[in-house]
Amino acid sequence: MQTVETLNEGLKRAYTLTITAAEVDAKVDAEVKRVAPTIKMPGFRPGKVPANLIRKMHGEALSQDALNSSIQDGIQTLIAEQKLRPATAPQVSLEGDYAPGKDASVTVSLEVLPDVPAPAIDDLKLERLTVPVDEAVVDQQLEQLASNNKHHDDAEEGHAAATGDLVVMDFVGKVDGVAFDGGTGEGMAIEIGSGRLIPGFEDQLVGVKKGDEKTINVTFPDDYQAENLKGAAATFDLKITDVKVPAEGGPDDEFAKSLGLESLEQLRGLIKGQIEQELNGLTRTHMKRKLLDQLAAGHDFDVPPSMVEAEFEQIWAQLQHEAGHEADPEAARAELEAERDDYRQIAVRRVRLGLLLSEIGQKNGIEVTQQEMQRLIMQAAQQYGPEDRQRFMQYVQQEPMAAAQLRAPLYEDKVVDFLFGKAEITEREVTREELEAEIESEDGAVPHVHGPDCDHDHDHDHAKPVKKAAKAKPAAEAPAEAEGEAEAPKKKAPAKKAPAKKAEAAPVEAAEGEAAPAPAKKPRAKKKVETETSEG
């Protein structure tokens, strides 16, 4: 094979490879010898077909396979001899029409990874902003948890339902006197005043008693998720099978035991631990951003345009998706278009930081162990149904790109932890609001980390635009409501596949129910971009 370099400009390279007819013929001969024992032909004993007849019958296919194999071998030899580090898969084209017995000329074009300068990591200085757990917040979440999981006792005979009471009913919904799909159910339990059902439904339950039968009139909202029910006037024939009243008492030992715990103190400790974990996550996010800012400020080198383009496409696709959910999608997209260059610069920074973190990791022997990888695969497999889990695990084990996508966030975290260990860190106590404001005020970029085993031929799937730091969620959730006091039964969501199907919502549920897609945040000018990966 002959190799001629035709382009060496920046990170772009191009070569012309000449695959000689002799090389191809040698591979054809080797293949003929390999398959000859398995060839059957009338008039010949198995395995005794002459090589020239095999060539005559299968020569064209054998030559094409041999050429393809020679090209692949040539590319691997080229990469090894030229000590190339491809940023993307090489683009290969065959010049002219190939005919067996002739030399083949092949053009190979690719982008290579830059020579990353020795990372400056010896003088890193970081500030750790810490937030002490506010006992009042623990009390508040404890009260909220108790409120969300309050028990109901049987009401006295003849009790008229009031706001806060639990009404259990069978129902049949009708439009123009005809029952509609999904509008019939039995044993649905609803707390009056919860706002779970369409407007006007719960208000008409006030005053009902166990055993009552009643017809109510409602109008579905104009934005209701079922197209055939938007704005429709409907009736519901109800049969009240039970009325329950809220049980007295707040969070106490009995409440904790109802959640499967030993005491209120244990429940309180769990809530406090979850709050601490959440605050520690915010602290880490802030430190990581400051770390990446220092690395970005101290290192500047060219990055492969193809990698930047792939990163930018990921950012842009996410922003376009969010804009499509705005009240005025066209205006939102126009606002984004005006900031296109800003987002492209974010893509450049992400790629550069990713390459830099990878270089730091490789130079310091940081790696994801086999045990850690198996744990990642098992965790990812849990989002699939039992039938698909094994198939997913096999897929990841057989596809290097899928494995790299799972590995990248953990590899990045390990590199970041290594850098935290080398940095000089001072601590400052702040409030949660101050920490969140610090995070929100910073520009950053999600690096796509190219680990030591990354083949660089993939989309940058885990780089996403950032949204502002999430507000605190209740630290603890009720494991399950007491029997007979649960909300209306919901259909079980099917096992997750790609793409996963959404769980359907009962038509009597409000339009804002959990089955409806969450509204996208409105794109803002100078939108911030998270420094954590989307998995983080």
Secondary structure as UniProt FT lines:
FT   STRAND          2..9
FT   TURN            10..11
FT   STRAND          12..19
FT   HELIX           21..35
FT   HELIX           36..38
FT   TURN            42..43
FT   TURN            46..47
FT   HELIX           51..82
FT   STRAND          91..95
FT   TURN            100..101
FT   STRAND          104..112
FT   TURN            122..123
FT   STRAND          125..130
FT   HELIX           135..148
FT   STRAND          152..154
FT   TURN            157..158
FT   TURN            163..164
FT   STRAND          166..175
FT   TURN            176..177
FT   STRAND          178..191
FT   TURN            192..193
FT   TURN            199..201
FT   HELIX           202..205
FT   TURN            206..207
FT   TURN            210..211
FT   STRAND          213..219
FT   TURN            222..223
FT   HELIX           227..229
FT   TURN            230..231
FT   STRAND          233..246
FT   HELIX           253..258
FT   TURN            259..260
FT   HELIX           264..298
FT   HELIX           305..323
FT   TURN            324..325
FT   HELIX           329..337
FT   TURN            338..339
FT   HELIX           340..363
FT   TURN            364..365
FT   HELIX           370..381
FT   TURN            382..383
FT   HELIX           386..398
FT   HELIX           400..422
FT   STRAND          424..429
FT   HELIX           432..441
FT   TURN            452..453
FT   TURN            461..462
FT   TURN            483..484
FT   TURN            507..508
FT   TURN            511..512
FT   TURN            514..515
FT   TURN            525..526
FT   TURN            534..535
//
